[in-house]
Amino acid sequence: MNIFTSHYDFLKESASILLKRAQNAAAPDRSDALARFRAVEPYASRTDELQLKDSLAVVAAENGYATWTELKGALDRAAESSPLAEIKDQFYPKGFTTYWNIWFAKYAQAKKVLQDGGGYLLPYRNQYFIVEEHFVDSIGIPHTLPEWETIGRDWVHPKQVKAWLRLNDVAAAALKERQGQ
């Protein structure tokens, strides 16, 4: 699984859901959906006749990009070039078993525990685990970097792509150093 391609699909689906919620007058969270549109120009004063391209633009803006095309391009480049694109054991190197962590087979379960209890959600092959700040420090992605908060401490489906890609660069450099390259 390429994590960047997977997240692109996740964002695309999120945009589709956003549009449906904004268009459905009976949706209980319609006002929240419309507020997301209103937070982005040119939708601050216009939320009628919304289309998928409009919700894609909102999702792009929320992720730090001017357009959906820019967002897709950034994820495509990362998918092709990052040593972290194909998730294996990059986030759980050998010898790191002494750290506290909680393991999950399903992302939704891991996300719920992250929201309720904090920590940092990381991928491992087809699983997910939550760790403390000491763990992320030890693998070379300091917990003090502000990008962690910007992405919601979630490496799998971060809140903001631009910050995630900056963290990815830090993590890729740390991985290269661990591997002695």
Helices and strands as residue ranges (DSSP letters): H 3-23, H 30-38, H 52-62, H 68-81, E 101-104, H 107-117, E 120-124, E 127-131, H 133-138, H 146-150, H 161-178
